[in-house]
Protein backbone atom coordinates (compact mmCIF):
# COMPACT_ATOMS: atom_id res chain seq x y z
CA UNK A 1 0.00 0.00 0.00
CA UNK A 2 1.10 3.55 -0.76
CA UNK A 3 -0.22 6.37 1.41
CA UNK A 4 -0.82 9.69 -0.37
CA UNK A 5 1.69 12.28 0.84
CA UNK A 6 4.11 9.72 2.29
CA UNK A 7 7.77 9.24 1.41
CA UNK A 8 8.05 5.55 2.26
CA UNK A 9 9.91 3.59 -0.41
CA UNK A 10 8.54 0.52 -2.12
CA UNK A 11 10.47 -2.54 -0.98
CA UNK A 12 10.35 -5.44 -3.43
CA UNK A 13 11.44 -8.97 -2.64
CA UNK A 14 12.19 -11.13 -5.67
CA UNK A 15 12.30 -14.94 -5.57
CA UNK A 16 16.05 -14.91 -6.32
CA UNK A 17 18.89 -12.41 -6.23
CA UNK A 18 18.81 -9.66 -8.86
CA UNK A 19 22.37 -8.45 -8.09
CA UNK A 20 23.73 -9.91 -11.34
CA UNK A 21 20.96 -8.66 -13.64
CA UNK A 22 22.63 -5.94 -15.75
CA UNK A 23 19.41 -4.10 -16.62
CA UNK A 24 16.41 -3.83 -14.29
CA UNK A 25 13.32 -1.63 -14.58
CA UNK A 26 10.40 -1.18 -12.18
CA UNK A 27 7.34 0.84 -13.21
CA UNK A 28 4.19 1.97 -11.40
CA UNK A 29 0.98 2.21 -13.45
CA UNK A 30 -2.60 3.22 -12.89
CA UNK A 31 -4.73 0.08 -13.21
CA UNK A 32 -7.42 2.16 -14.94
CA UNK A 33 -5.02 3.75 -17.43
CA UNK A 34 -3.14 0.73 -18.74
CA UNK A 35 -1.29 1.36 -21.97
CA UNK A 36 -0.49 4.98 -21.16
CA UNK A 37 2.68 6.30 -19.52
CA UNK A 38 3.83 4.92 -16.19
CA UNK A 39 3.17 7.08 -13.13
CA UNK A 40 6.72 6.41 -11.92
CA UNK A 41 9.68 4.51 -13.34
CA UNK A 42 12.89 3.37 -11.67
CA UNK A 43 16.01 2.10 -13.42
CA UNK A 44 18.81 0.16 -11.77
CA UNK A 45 20.61 3.44 -10.97
CA UNK A 46 17.55 4.71 -9.03
CA UNK A 47 17.21 1.60 -6.83
CA UNK A 48 19.06 0.17 -3.87
CA UNK A 49 19.65 -3.51 -4.61
CA UNK A 50 20.79 -6.09 -2.07
CA UNK A 51 20.37 -9.68 -3.23
CA UNK A 52 16.68 -10.33 -3.76
CA UNK A 53 15.60 -7.07 -2.10
CA UNK A 54 15.10 -3.92 -4.16
CA UNK A 55 14.20 -0.55 -2.65
CA UNK A 56 12.48 1.97 -4.93
CA UNK A 57 12.35 5.45 -3.33
CA UNK A 58 9.29 7.69 -3.43
CA UNK A 59 9.01 11.34 -2.45
CA UNK A 60 6.19 13.11 -0.66
CA UNK A 61 5.48 15.13 -3.84
CA UNK A 62 5.26 11.99 -5.98
CA UNK A 63 2.81 10.18 -3.71
CA UNK A 64 0.56 13.17 -3.01
CA UNK A 65 -0.07 13.51 -6.77
CA UNK A 66 -1.18 9.89 -7.20
CA UNK A 67 -4.95 9.76 -7.71
CA UNK A 68 -5.86 6.26 -8.82
CA UNK A 69 -6.77 3.99 -5.90
CA UNK A 70 -5.63 0.91 -7.83
CA UNK A 71 -2.04 0.76 -9.00
CA UNK A 72 0.01 -1.93 -10.71
CA UNK A 73 3.74 -2.49 -10.19
CA UNK A 74 5.68 -4.18 -12.98
CA UNK A 75 9.31 -5.29 -13.12
CA UNK A 76 11.41 -6.53 -16.01
CA UNK A 77 15.07 -6.97 -16.74
CA UNK A 78 17.69 -8.32 -19.10
CA UNK A 79 19.88 -11.23 -18.09
CA UNK A 80 23.58 -11.59 -19.02
CA UNK A 81 22.60 -13.18 -22.35
CA UNK A 82 20.27 -10.29 -23.30
CA UNK A 83 17.07 -12.26 -22.66
CA UNK A 84 14.14 -10.28 -21.27
CA UNK A 85 12.89 -11.40 -17.86
CA UNK A 86 9.33 -10.57 -16.80
CA UNK A 87 7.99 -10.88 -13.27
CA UNK A 88 4.32 -11.10 -12.36
CA UNK A 89 2.68 -7.72 -12.00
CA UNK A 90 1.72 -6.77 -8.46
CA UNK A 91 -1.38 -4.78 -7.45
CA UNK A 92 -0.88 -1.91 -5.00
CA UNK A 93 -3.62 0.03 -3.24
CA UNK A 94 -3.36 3.77 -2.76
CA UNK A 95 -4.63 5.01 0.59
CA UNK A 96 -6.08 8.47 0.02
CA UNK A 97 -5.41 11.19 2.59
CA UNK A 98 -7.10 14.57 2.93
CA UNK A 99 -3.94 15.97 4.55
CA UNK A 100 -1.64 14.96 1.70
CA UNK A 101 -1.03 18.64 0.90
CA UNK A 102 0.59 19.29 4.30
CA UNK A 103 4.30 18.89 3.57
CA UNK A 104 6.53 17.60 6.35
CA UNK A 105 9.80 17.00 4.53
CA UNK A 106 12.23 19.59 3.24
CA UNK A 107 14.40 19.52 0.17
CA UNK A 108 17.91 20.84 -0.03
PARODREN-164734 format. One record per residue (C-alpha): x, y, z; residue number from 1. Coordinates in Angstrom, 2 decimals, decimal comma. Layout:
+---------+---------+---------+-----+
:       u :       v :       w : seq :
+---------+---------+---------+-----+
:       X :       Y :       Z : NUM :
...
+---------+---------+---------+-----+
END
This chain:
+---------+---------+---------+-----+
:       u :       v :       w : seq :
+---------+---------+---------+-----+
:    0,00 :    0,00 :    0,00 :   1 :
:    1,10 :    3,55 :   -0,76 :   2 :
:   -0,22 :    6,37 :    1,41 :   3 :
:   -0,82 :    9,69 :   -0,37 :   4 :
:    1,69 :   12,28 :    0,84 :   5 :
:    4,11 :    9,72 :    2,29 :   6 :
:    7,77 :    9,24 :    1,41 :   7 :
:    8,05 :    5,55 :    2,26 :   8 :
:    9,91 :    3,59 :   -0,41 :   9 :
:    8,54 :    0,52 :   -2,12 :  10 :
:   10,47 :   -2,54 :   -0,98 :  11 :
:   10,35 :   -5,44 :   -3,43 :  12 :
:   11,44 :   -8,97 :   -2,64 :  13 :
:   12,19 :  -11,13 :   -5,67 :  14 :
:   12,30 :  -14,94 :   -5,57 :  15 :
:   16,05 :  -14,91 :   -6,32 :  16 :
:   18,89 :  -12,41 :   -6,23 :  17 :
:   18,81 :   -9,66 :   -8,86 :  18 :
:   22,37 :   -8,45 :   -8,09 :  19 :
:   23,73 :   -9,91 :  -11,34 :  20 :
:   20,96 :   -8,66 :  -13,64 :  21 :
:   22,63 :   -5,94 :  -15,75 :  22 :
:   19,41 :   -4,10 :  -16,62 :  23 :
:   16,41 :   -3,83 :  -14,29 :  24 :
:   13,32 :   -1,63 :  -14,58 :  25 :
:   10,40 :   -1,18 :  -12,18 :  26 :
:    7,34 :    0,84 :  -13,21 :  27 :
:    4,19 :    1,97 :  -11,40 :  28 :
:    0,98 :    2,21 :  -13,45 :  29 :
:   -2,60 :    3,22 :  -12,89 :  30 :
:   -4,73 :    0,08 :  -13,21 :  31 :
:   -7,42 :    2,16 :  -14,94 :  32 :
:   -5,02 :    3,75 :  -17,43 :  33 :
:   -3,14 :    0,73 :  -18,74 :  34 :
:   -1,29 :    1,36 :  -21,97 :  35 :
:   -0,49 :    4,98 :  -21,16 :  36 :
:    2,68 :    6,30 :  -19,52 :  37 :
:    3,83 :    4,92 :  -16,19 :  38 :
:    3,17 :    7,08 :  -13,13 :  39 :
:    6,72 :    6,41 :  -11,92 :  40 :
:    9,68 :    4,51 :  -13,34 :  41 :
:   12,89 :    3,37 :  -11,67 :  42 :
:   16,01 :    2,10 :  -13,42 :  43 :
:   18,81 :    0,16 :  -11,77 :  44 :
:   20,61 :    3,44 :  -10,97 :  45 :
:   17,55 :    4,71 :   -9,03 :  46 :
:   17,21 :    1,60 :   -6,83 :  47 :
:   19,06 :    0,17 :   -3,87 :  48 :
:   19,65 :   -3,51 :   -4,61 :  49 :
:   20,79 :   -6,09 :   -2,07 :  50 :
:   20,37 :   -9,68 :   -3,23 :  51 :
:   16,68 :  -10,33 :   -3,76 :  52 :
:   15,60 :   -7,07 :   -2,10 :  53 :
:   15,10 :   -3,92 :   -4,16 :  54 :
:   14,20 :   -0,55 :   -2,65 :  55 :
:   12,48 :    1,97 :   -4,93 :  56 :
:   12,35 :    5,45 :   -3,33 :  57 :
:    9,29 :    7,69 :   -3,43 :  58 :
:    9,01 :   11,34 :   -2,45 :  59 :
:    6,19 :   13,11 :   -0,66 :  60 :
:    5,48 :   15,13 :   -3,84 :  61 :
:    5,26 :   11,99 :   -5,98 :  62 :
:    2,81 :   10,18 :   -3,71 :  63 :
:    0,56 :   13,17 :   -3,01 :  64 :
:   -0,07 :   13,51 :   -6,77 :  65 :
:   -1,18 :    9,89 :   -7,20 :  66 :
:   -4,95 :    9,76 :   -7,71 :  67 :
:   -5,86 :    6,26 :   -8,82 :  68 :
:   -6,77 :    3,99 :   -5,90 :  69 :
:   -5,63 :    0,91 :   -7,83 :  70 :
:   -2,04 :    0,76 :   -9,00 :  71 :
:    0,01 :   -1,93 :  -10,71 :  72 :
:    3,74 :   -2,49 :  -10,19 :  73 :
:    5,68 :   -4,18 :  -12,98 :  74 :
:    9,31 :   -5,29 :  -13,12 :  75 :
:   11,41 :   -6,53 :  -16,01 :  76 :
:   15,07 :   -6,97 :  -16,74 :  77 :
:   17,69 :   -8,32 :  -19,10 :  78 :
:   19,88 :  -11,23 :  -18,09 :  79 :
:   23,58 :  -11,59 :  -19,02 :  80 :
:   22,60 :  -13,18 :  -22,35 :  81 :
:   20,27 :  -10,29 :  -23,30 :  82 :
:   17,07 :  -12,26 :  -22,66 :  83 :
:   14,14 :  -10,28 :  -21,27 :  84 :
:   12,89 :  -11,40 :  -17,86 :  85 :
:    9,33 :  -10,57 :  -16,80 :  86 :
:    7,99 :  -10,88 :  -13,27 :  87 :
:    4,32 :  -11,10 :  -12,36 :  88 :
:    2,68 :   -7,72 :  -12,00 :  89 :
:    1,72 :   -6,77 :   -8,46 :  90 :
:   -1,38 :   -4,78 :   -7,45 :  91 :
:   -0,88 :   -1,91 :   -5,00 :  92 :
:   -3,62 :    0,03 :   -3,24 :  93 :
:   -3,36 :    3,77 :   -2,76 :  94 :
:   -4,63 :    5,01 :    0,59 :  95 :
:   -6,08 :    8,47 :    0,02 :  96 :
:   -5,41 :   11,19 :    2,59 :  97 :
:   -7,10 :   14,57 :    2,93 :  98 :
:   -3,94 :   15,97 :    4,55 :  99 :
:   -1,64 :   14,96 :    1,70 : 100 :
:   -1,03 :   18,64 :    0,90 : 101 :
:    0,59 :   19,29 :    4,30 : 102 :
:    4,30 :   18,89 :    3,57 : 103 :
:    6,53 :   17,60 :    6,35 : 104 :
:    9,80 :   17,00 :    4,53 : 105 :
:   12,23 :   19,59 :    3,24 : 106 :
:   14,40 :   19,52 :    0,17 : 107 :
:   17,91 :   20,84 :   -0,03 : 108 :
+---------+---------+---------+-----+
END
